[in-house]
Amino acid sequence: MARETAAANEAALELLELQPADHVLEVGFGHGATIARAAAAVPRGFVAGVDPSGEMCQMAARRNKAALATGRVELRHASVESLPYPDGAFDKILSVHTLYFWRRLSSPFAEMRRVLKSGGRLVLGWRDDPRAVASFPDSVYRFHDDEHVRHVLSDVGFHSVEIASRPQGAAILRLAVASPC
């Protein structure tokens, strides 16, 4: 999975424009490889991650053992609908390949807005792939178009929402970049 998602995660990290002292949150960290890359990019900062899967939390903890021991990285088994952090705790937030699993986007987006500092930056990545839409069960996966993502982000308090597209094989990677109002 780390190899399969590497290009999308790298694109999201690039768009985050990480600074050495940033406090960063990854929502849905999965295997933890992007947590490690973010931690390396913010040597004076802090990187946190939340994931709803206990198995992914264990996998990511093994991968990030040294950074966890120093306290520069924190991983939590948690839901995006109830982030275990105070208001304005993070400079940057990223979430890649997670939108498919959220029944409604408004609650996750509002919660990410809550923990993002004024002037912060959110980067969301998702796949636009007609073959996936046809083959993945809609009881589990939900595919969202650009305008819906843009509209919901605006509704919960993000502005200047820009959506970029990058080809990924037969699919297209969509990347939304937004800042809080």
C-alpha positions in Angstrom: 0.0 0.0 0.0 2.9 2.4 0.8 4.2 2.1 -2.8 0.7 2.4 -4.3 -0.1 5.7 -2.5 3.4 7.2 -2.5 2.9 9.5 -5.5 -0.3 10.9 -4.1 1.1 11.5 -0.6 4.2 13.1 -2.1 2.1 15.5 -4.1 0.1 16.4 -1.0 3.2 17.0 1.0 4.6 19.2 -1.7 1.4 21.3 -1.7 1.5 21.7 2.1 4.7 23.8 1.7 6.0 22.5 5.0 8.2 24.8 7.1 10.8 23.5 9.7 8.7 24.4 12.8 5.2 23.5 11.5 2.7 21.5 13.5 1.2 19.0 11.0 -1.7 16.6 11.2 -2.3 13.7 8.9 -5.9 12.4 8.9 -5.9 8.7 7.9 -2.2 8.0 8.1 -2.5 4.3 7.2 1.0 2.7 6.9 2.7 5.8 8.4 5.2 6.5 5.6 3.9 10.0 5.1 4.1 10.7 8.8 7.8 9.8 8.6 8.3 12.1 5.6 6.5 15.0 7.2 8.5 14.5 10.5 11.7 14.7 8.5 10.5 17.9 6.8 9.7 19.7 10.1 12.8 19.1 12.3 11.7 21.8 14.8 8.0 21.0 14.5 5.5 18.3 15.5 3.6 15.7 13.5 0.4 14.1 14.7 -1.8 11.5 13.0 -5.2 10.0 13.5 -6.5 6.8 11.9 -9.7 4.8 12.7 -7.9 1.5 12.1 -6.1 -0.1 15.1 -4.1 -2.2 12.7 -2.9 0.8 10.8 -2.0 2.5 14.1 0.2 -0.5 15.0 1.8 -0.6 11.6 2.6 3.2 11.6 3.9 3.0 15.2 6.4 0.4 14.2 7.5 2.5 11.2 7.8 5.7 13.3 9.2 4.1 16.5 12.2 6.5 16.9 10.2 9.7 16.2 7.4 8.5 18.6 10.1 8.0 21.3 11.3 11.6 21.0 7.8 13.0 21.2 8.0 14.7 17.8 5.4 12.4 16.4 2.1 11.3 18.0 -0.3 8.7 16.5 -3.8 8.3 17.8 -6.6 5.8 17.1 -9.4 8.3 16.4 -12.1 9.4 14.0 -11.9 12.5 11.8 -15.4 13.4 13.1 -13.9 13.9 16.6 -10.3 14.9 16.4 -8.6 14.7 19.8 -6.8 18.1 19.6 -7.7 21.6 20.7 -8.8 24.4 18.4 -6.1 25.8 16.2 -3.5 23.2 17.1 -2.0 22.7 13.6 -0.4 24.8 10.9 -1.0 22.2 8.2 -3.3 19.3 7.7 -3.3 16.6 5.0 -5.6 13.8 4.2 -5.1 11.6 1.1 -7.4 8.8 -0.1 -9.9 9.2 2.8 -12.9 11.1 1.4 -14.2 7.8 0.0 -15.0 6.5 3.5 -16.8 9.5 4.9 -20.6 9.3 4.6 -20.9 13.1 4.6 -18.0 15.6 4.1 -19.3 18.4 6.3 -18.5 16.9 9.7 -14.9 15.8 8.8 -14.2 19.1 7.0 -15.6 21.2 9.9 -13.5 19.2 12.4 -10.3 19.7 10.4 -11.2 23.5 10.1 -11.6 23.6 13.9 -8.0 22.3 14.6 -6.4 24.3 11.9 -4.8 27.6 12.8 -5.9 30.8 11.1 -3.7 31.2 8.1 -3.1 27.4 8.0 -3.3 25.1 5.0 -5.3 22.0 4.3 -4.5 19.6 1.4 -6.9 16.8 0.5 -6.2 14.2 -2.1 -8.6 11.8 -3.8 -8.8 9.7 -6.9 -11.0 10.5 -9.8 -11.4 7.1 -11.6 -14.5 6.1 -13.4 -13.4 2.4 -13.3 -13.2 2.6 -9.5 -16.6 4.2 -9.3 -18.0 1.3 -11.3 -16.2 -1.5 -9.4 -16.1 -0.3 -5.8 -19.2 -1.0 -3.7 -21.0 2.3 -2.9 -22.0 1.0 0.5 -18.3 1.5 1.5 -16.8 4.0 -1.0 -18.2 7.4 -1.9 -16.7 9.3 -4.8 -17.0 13.1 -4.8 -16.7 15.6 -7.6 -14.6 18.7 -7.4 -17.5 21.1 -7.1 -19.1 19.2 -4.2 -15.7 19.2 -2.3 -15.2 22.9 -3.0 -18.8 23.7 -1.9 -18.6 21.8 1.4 -15.1 23.2 2.2 -16.5 26.7 1.7 -19.6 26.0 3.8 -17.5 25.0 6.8 -15.2 28.0 6.7 -12.5 27.5 4.1 -11.8 30.0 1.4 -9.6 30.2 -1.7 -10.2 26.6 -2.4 -8.1 25.5 -5.4 -8.3 22.0 -6.9 -5.4 20.7 -9.0 -5.3 17.6 -11.1 -2.4 15.2 -11.7 -2.6 12.1 -13.9 -2.0 8.8 -12.1 -2.1 6.0 -14.7 -5.7 5.7 -15.9 -7.0 7.8 -13.0 -6.6 11.4 -12.0 -5.4 12.6 -8.6 -7.4 15.6 -7.4 -5.8 17.8 -4.8 -7.8 20.5 -3.0 -5.8 23.2 -1.2 -7.7 25.5 1.2 -7.1 27.9 4.0 -9.5 28.8 6.8 -11.5 32.1 6.6 
